[in-house]
Amino acid sequence: MTQPPSQQPPQGGSGTPQEPPSGSPRRPVTPPPPSAPPAPPAQPPAPGAPAYGYPAAPGPYGQQPPAAGTPGYGYPQAPGPYGPPQPGPYAEQPQPGPYGQQPGPYGSPQPGPYGQQPGPYGSPQPGPYGQQAAGAYGQPQSGPNGQQGYPGYPAPPGPPPLAPSPSSGRGFFRGRTGVIVAAAVAVVVVAAVGVGFAVSGDDPGGKPVAQESSDGKDKSGPTASPSGDGNDEGRDTDDDLNAGRKAGEAKILWMKDNDLKLPRDGATVRGPWVVGDTLVKAAYRGISGYSLDTGDEKWTVGFDTDICAGSVNATADGKVVLGLLDGTGDRADCAEIQQVDLTTGKAGWKKTIQPNGIWDLLTDIGLAISGDTVTVGRSGGTNAFRVSDGKELFGSTTDKCKPVAYAGGPKLIAAVNCTTDDPENPQQQIQQLDPATGKARWTYQPERGWEVDRVYSVDPLVVALTNEKKKSWGVLALKDDGTLRSTLKGDASDKFAPDCGGTLQIFGKTLDNCAGVAADADTFYMATQATSTTDRTNTVVAFDLDSGKTKWKSAAPAGRLMQPMRMDGANLVVRLEATYEAGGAIASVAPTGGAPKILLQHPASTALTEESIFGGKFIWLDGRSIIVADRLTEANNRGDDRETAMIAFGE
């Protein structure tokens, strides 16, 4: 479709954005070469015996170790569909769109929640702990962590070519060294996932349509009080965390280890949410509040079944809603929702979601909070409840076009799927809804074939779209009345990688969980992927939301990766990844761009501890930098390793 100059899609290569799974194992840190010749290698194990202590059978994440002679540490075995760029904007191998019949850009293959639905007996069911069959960390992919990437593809009418996953793929941070190696063997990690701007003459053609904590000592099984990681003792009392701190470096204020007994696939961490002086996070079968000042556990609420979903936002008065499995068996559904008051640490109302017909499969759901409303999105039906008292506000409609996923915050934004005669050529819409009634305030309809992928910002509204058939992806900005503001245009050489999590979601899509992006009234910010596996550096790109053009680029310091966190007035707050030689850091970039200015430098003595945290969710608050693991493993079960769950830095 020919577009007017103001609606030309982003410029660049072709492909489909992909998102590394939350907490994906990172490329191990390579220590400096030894000054003396290495000791002779140890005797190899007897034929048929497991090497280095790893099981010969499939590893804990369900993957076989690589065959002899194949590359390790998660690098691709061969170019394959994610290999070197091919000539022409659409020359890459077909990549599935997030809502189509093939894998979406942020995770493992997913049936399209917005397309034809599988029969009642053919859909994948979660395991006993809510993990999906694809493994705890999804299918091999890469992100902003520096793995080899490939260029992006054309963007739909609107968005600039960016590439996803919160927060790092989750991010830019690597996992604990020992765990990384095991995961690399077991999961056969990650091919790159950069996304670049693409050249396309196609335009989606968008148009407006009018409890107090107990001692928590006994945590040997599911019946124990799951306080998240409430090890109030943390490290040994004689372990001085700041012993190696140098002048100018921040202090470690506190550190918490994971002491949960988890299933072998581990557990996803929901949150964190900050309410007053309390940081709250949920994992496995409990939600806990911790003091921001000391890291001490203040309260915990335990559940009988696994947590399977969580709202990204809390209400203004500090309430969240979690999804819980309705049983402990292999075929349990994510069909219960539980309100929790984060200010008091008390559980509130609880509801069971009733399926809207046989096609409403509740294997997973997406929760979003806007005002006093929580929406429960999935492909087969939706519901909305008042957070304060649990009253149902609205549900599924019989209309041809129905909301299937939501983004919350100051506005309630819905991805809407319309019934068509061809499920492989979908028709979707973007709507702003009244949170109290579910009525649309406005509707924006992209050209047929384009699907809503993620909502990077609700206010201003910035949305990523994909077109599976055209192998295209892009980003658009909409005005307050739902009309097109701009489509973002980036350089062909730039590949982007926002972190939008890697939890496998088949029927319940979460739209608003992306990290590594930020926006103010006039500008949208996103980081590029690392330039290469050896040159681990990148840039943050600022886009003018009125024109869609690049305003400026800010380069990370040499050998560092940088990612947007949030706005602080007119300045952009970014974080720098830790390296083998240096700790991470919090920095700011001026409204006009330029080099990042360090606000808080984490100590080099804890760089490896920082790197060990799986994934990472990052908080910058009142001069304190806090890292929260977004996935916990079963390492604590074995008692042979300590897994850092949270760490806080400050002056």
N, C-alpha and C positions, 0 to 999 in steps of 0.2 A: 504494500500500500504506500502510495506517495504521501509524504508528510510535509506540512508547512515547515519552514526553517525552524520555527520555535518548538517543533515537536520531533526533531530528528533524534533517533536513538543514540546511545553512547557509541563511541568509536572504539574499535579494537579488534581482537581476534574472535574466536568462536569456541563453544564448548558448553558445559553446564556446571555451575558452581557446586562445590561439595563441601561438606562440613565435617571436620574431624570429630569423632565422638568425644563426649565429655570425659575428661580424665584420660584421654588416650595416652599410652606410654610415649615418652619422648625419646628422641635420639640421645643415647647416653653421653655424658660429658667425657671428653677425651682429656685425660690428665697429661701434664707435660712429660716428655720422654725421660726415662731414668738416666741418672748420671753414670751408673755402672751397668755392665752387661746384665741382662735378665738371667735369673736362675734357670737351670734346665727345666723343661716342661715336665709336669707330673706324668706318671704312667697312665696311658689311656685305659678306660674301663674295659672289662672283658667283653668279647663280642656279645651283642644283644642286651648288655646292661645299660641302664639309663645313664646319660652323661651329666656331670655337674649337679647331680641331685634332682634332675627334672624327671618326671614320670615318662615312661615309654608310651603309655596310653595317652589319649588326648589330654592336654593341659586343663587347668581349672576353668579356662574360658571356652572350652569346647573345640579348640583348633589343634591340628597336628603340628608338631615341630617341623621346620623346613628340612627337606631332604639334604643329604650330604652334598656339599659343594655349592649349595645355593647361598645367596647373600643373606647376612643376618641383620639384626637391628632394624628390621622393618623396612628396608629399602626394596624397591620393586624388583621382581625377578627378571623382568624384561620390559621393554617399552610399553607393549600392550596399549589399551585404549587411553591410558593416561600418560603416554610417552611423549616424545618430542612433538612440537607443533607441526601440523600438516598444512600444505598449501591451501589457501582459500579460507574464507571466514567460516565455512561450515564443514571443513574437512575432517574434524575430529570424529572419533567414533561416537555413535549416538549415545547421549547421556540422558537418563530418565529425569523427568520433572518430578517435583516433590509430591504432586497429587495424581500422577498418572499411574499407568500399570507397571512402571519400572521404578528403580531406585530413585529417591529424591536427592537433591544436591547436598543434604546435610546428614545423610546416614545410609543405613542399609536398605536393600530393596524393600519397597513398601507398596502394597496395593493402594490404588488411588482412593483416598477417602472421599474424593469428590467425583469419582467416576463410577463405573459399574462395580457393584459390590459382590463379593463371593457368596456362595451359598452358606447356609447356616452351619454346615459341618466342615466347611473347607477352610476356615480362617485359622491363622496361627493362634495358639493360646499361650499365655504367659506361664512360666514355671512357677514352682511353689513360692518363690520369693519375688515374683513380679518381673524377673529378668526375661528378656526375649530370647528366642531361639538363636538369633544371630550372634549372641555372645554379649558379654557385659559392655563391650566398648564398640560394638557395631562392626561393620565391614572395613577392611583396610582402606584408609584414606589419609590425606594429609591436610594440613592447614597452615596457619601462620607460623608454625614451628620451624619452618625452614626446610622441610623435606622438598625433594624435587617436585616441581609443579608443571602446569601446562597452561597455555593462554586461555583466556576466557572467550566468551562468545558474544554475539550481539545481544543488546539489551532490548527488552520490550519497550513499548512506548512509555517511557518514563524513566526508570531507574538507570543509574550509571552502572557500569560493569563493576561489580564488587564481588568479592568472594567471601562466603561465610566462614564461624564458630566460631558462650559465654562462654570474651573473657577469656591466642592461645588456643586454642582449638578446642577446648576450653583453653586452649590456649597456647600461650607462648611458653608455659612452664612445663618442665619435664618431671617425670615421676622418680621416686626413690631409686637409686642406682641399681640395687639388687633386684627390686621388683621390675624395673624396666627390662633388664636382661631376660628375666623369666617371661615377662609378657611378650617380649619381642619373639622369643622362641615359640611361645604358646599361641600367640595371636598372629604371628607373621605380619608384622605391622606395615603399614601405611604408605601408600603412594600419594603423591602430592595433590594439593587441592586448590591451587590458586585460581582465581577467576579474573579475567581481564575484560576491558571494554571491547565490544565487538562492533564491527561494521555491519549494519543491517539496513535494508530499505524497508523492512517490515515494521509496522507500527500497530501495537495493540489497538490503536485507534480509540483510546479511552474517551468517553464522553459522559457528561452528567445526565442522569435519568431522573429525572426528578423523583500450779500445785507446788507446794514446797518440795525440795529434793530430799529423797531418802539417802541413806549412806551409799546405796548403789553398789555394795560389795559383791553381791552374788549376781554375776552376769554370765553365767555359764550356758544359758540357753534362752530360747524364745520367751520363757516365762519370766525372765529377770527384767528388772526395770531398765529399759533401754535409754540411757541418758545421752545418747549421741556419742560423746566421747568424754564423759564427765570425770576424767582422771584429774581430780583437784590437786593431786600431788605432783602431776606432771613428771619431769625428770627427777633424778635423785637429788636430795637436798644439797649435796656437795657438788652438784653439777652447775658451775657458774657459767651461765649462758653468755655473759658479757665479758668473759675473761680475755678474749682476743680482740675486743673492740678497739678500733683506732680513732684518732682525733678526727672529728667531723662526721663520724658515722653515728647512726641512730642506735639507741638501746633496744634490746629485746625486752619488751614489757612483760610478756608472758607467752607460754607455749603449752599446747595441749596435745596429748597423744590420743590416738584412737584405742579405746579399751573395750569396744563392743565385740561380742562373739557373733560373727556374721556368717551367712552361708558362703559357699566357696566362690560364688560370683560377686560377692561384695554387696554394696548398697549405694544407691545414688543419694546425694545430700540435697535436700530442698532448702531454699532460702539462700543466703541468710537475710533476715529482716532485722532492722535496728529500731527499737522502740525505747525512747528515753536513754537510760544508761545500760540497756540490755541488748545483747546480740543473741538472736534466736536462730536455730537451725534444726532441721528435722532429718532423720535417717532411719531406715529399717522399720522399727516399730515404736518410735518415740520422737518427741520434740522437746528440746531443752533450751533454757535461757541461761546466758552467761554474762557476768559482769564485764563491761567494756574496759574497766580499769584494771581488773586483776585476772580475768579469765575464769574466775571461780563459778561453778555451776550454782545458779540461784533457784531453779525449779526444773522439773521434768514431768511430762505427761506420757504415759505408756499406752500402747494399743495392743490388741490381741492379734492383729493381722498387719501385713506389710503396708507401708505407705507407697502409693502408686502414682500420685500426682500432687501438685501444690501450686497455688497461685503465686505469680511473680511478685505482685504487690500486696500490701496489707491495706486495710481501711485507715482512714485518718485517725480513728480511735484505737488502732492497734490490733485488729482482728484479721486472721487469715483463715483460709479453708483448704483442707487437705483431702486428697482422695485416698481411700483405703480399699484393699481387696476385701471381697465379701466372704472369704474363706481362706483356708490354708492349703487346699489341694491344688493340683496342677491346673485345673480348669477354673480357678477362681477369677472373677471379673473385678475390674476397678469400678464397682457399682455403689460404693458408699462414700459420702462426703461428710467431713467432720470439721466443725468450726472450733477454733482455739483462740482464746483471748491472750495475746502476748504480754499485756500489761500485768495480768494477774497470774498467768501460768495455769489457767483452768480451761478444761474442755467444755464447750458449749453444746449446741444442738448437733444432732446427727441425722442424716437422711439417707434413704436408699433410693437410688435412681431406678425408676421403672422403665424398661425398654419400650421404645416406640415402634413395636412390631418386630418381626423376626429378623429384619435386616439391621436392627439397631444393636450392633455388637459392642459390648462395653468392655472389651479387652483393655482399652486405654482411653483416657479422656483428657481434655485440655481445660484447665481452670483459669479464669481471668476475673479480676476484681476491678470495678469502676464505681466510684461512689460507694453506696451501700448494697451493690448488686454483685453477685458472683455468677458467672455463666459457666455451664458445663457443656463444652463443645465436643462433638464427634460427628462422623459422617452420617450416621443413621438417625440422628435426632439431637435436639438441644433443649436445655432447661436453664432457667435463671431463678435464683433464690435471693431473698433479702438476707444479707450477712448478719444483721443484728438479731433477727429472730427466726430465720429459716423459712419464712413464708415463701411459697412459690409465686413468682411474679409473672412469668410467661414460659411457654414451652414451644414445641415444634409446631409448624404450620403445615397446611395442605397446599400452600402456594407452589408454583412451579420453581421458584427461586427461594432457597432456604439457607440461612446461616449455618455454617459447619465448623467454624473456628473463630476465635476472638482474640483481640489484644485489649488489655485494660490500662488503667491509669486515669489521667484527667479526662479522657474520652473513651467511649466504648466503640471499638472498630470491629467490624465483622467481615470475614471472607465468606462470600455467598456463592453457592453452586446452583446453577440452573439446569433443569432436566433438558437434554438434547437428544436428537436422533442418532448421534454419533459420540459415544463416550470418549473416543480418542481425539475428539475435536471439541473440548469443553468450552462452556460459556460461564464465566465467573464475573462477579461484581465485588466492589468494595462499598461498604455502607458505614455511616455513623449512625448508631442506634441510641434511642432514649433508654438509659439504663433502667428506668422504672417500668416501662411498658414494652420495650423491645421494638417499638416502631422506628422505621428508618427516617432520619432527618434529611438525608440526601443519599443518592446512589451514583457511583461512578462505574461505568461499564467499559472495560478494556475490549479490544478487538478479540473475536473468538479465537480460542487456542491458547490465550495467555491465562496463567493461573497465579493466584496470590501465593507467594512463598513465605515471606516474613514481613513483619512490621518493625522497621528499625527505630522509628520514633512515632509517637502518637501525636505529640504537639511540639513542633510542627509535624505534620503527617508525612512520613517517608516510607514507601512500601517497595519491596522487591517482588518482581514477577518473573515467571519462567514460562517458556514455550517448549514443551518436550519435543514436538514434531520438528520444530526449526532448530532445536538444540541452542536456544537463545535464552538470555537472562539479562535483566536490567533493573534499574531503580527509578521510580518517579516520585515527585513531590506533589501533593494536592493542597489546594487552598482550603480555608475554613468552610466554604460553601460546597466543597466536593468537586470543584472544577480543577482542571490540570494547571499546575503551577509551573512545572518544568520536568524534563527528563534529564537525568544526569549524564554527562559526557566526560569520559576519562581518556587518558592516553592509552594507545594500543599496547604499550610496553608494561603497563601497570596491571598486576594481578592482585585481587583483593581477597581477604579471608576473614570476614567477621566470624566471631565465635557464637554459634547458635545452639550449642549443646549437641550431644550425640546419642541421647536416649532414643531407642527405637520406638516410634509412635506410628501405628498402622491406621487406626481409626480416629484418634483424638489428637489433633495437631495443636501445638503451642506456637503462637505467632510472635509473642513479645518477650522471648527469653534470650535475645542476642546481646552479647557483650562485644567490646572492640569497636563500638560505634558511639557517636554522640552528636547532639544537634542543639543549636540555639535558634532564635527566631529567623535568622537569615542564612545560616551556614550548616552544612552537614559534614561530619568528619569520619573518615575511615582509614584504617591502616592497610598498607600493601603487605603482600606475603614477603618472606625473606627472599633475598635475591638469589641465593643458592644454598646448598647444604654446607658449603665451606665459607662463604661470605655471608654470615648471619647478621644482616642488617636490613632495614626497611625504611619506609617513609610513612608519614601521615599526610593524607590529602584532604584539603578543605574544598568543598563544592558550594558555589553560590546557588541557593535554592530558587532564586528568581530566574536565573539564566540556565542553570544546570552545568555551567562551566567551572573548571578548576580555578580557584582563587589563588592558592599557593600550596606548596609542599614543604613539609618540615622533615629533615633527615634525622634519623636516630644516630646517636654516637657510634663510631666505628665498632663493629663486632657486637652490637646490641640490637635487640628488637624492641619496638615501641608500639604501644596500643592505647587508643583513647579510652578514658574511663567515664568522665562526666565534665560538665561545665562548672566553673567556679567564677561566678560573675561573667566577665567578658573573656576570661582565659580558659583554655582547654587543659584539663588535667589528664596527664598520660602516665603510664607506668612503663618502666624499663625492665626487661627480663634479666634475671641473675645469670651470670656466666661462671665458669670455673674459677676465674680470678676475682670476680666482684659480685657483691650482693645486688639485688634488684634496687630500684629507686622509684620515687614518685617525683614527677616533674610537671612543669606547666609550659604551655606554648602561648605566646601573645596573640591577640586577635589578628595581627598582621602577619603571623607566621614567624619564621626564624628558628634558631636552635632552641631546643628544650632547656629550661632552667631548672636545675635540681632543687627540689623542695625538701626531700628527705632521702638520705642515702642509707640503705640497709647495710649492715656490717658484712664484710667479706668473709668473716669467720663462720657465718651461717649460710653461705651461698649454696652449699650442697644440701643443707636442710631445706632451703627454699625450693631448690630444684626437685627435691624428693616429693613434694606435695602433688598428689594426683590432680590434674586439671588446675583448678584454682578459681575462686571467686574473690574479688578484690574490693576492699573498702578503703576510702580515704575520708577520714572524719576527724575534725578538730585536731589536725596535726598528727593523727595516728594512722598508720598503714596496717591493715589487717588482711591476712590471706586465709581463706577457708577452703579446705579440700572439697571438691565437688563430687568426689567418689571415694569411698572407703573400701579397703580390701579385707580379706579374711586373715591377714598376716598375724593379727593379735591372737587368733586361735592357736597358732603354733607356738607362741611364746618365744620365737627366735628372732624377733625384730620389732622395733618400735616404729610406728607409722605416725607421722605428724599430721594431726587433723586441723590445727589452727595455730597461727603464730601472729603476734602483734608487735609492731615496732613504733617507737616514738622518741622524742627528745628526752 
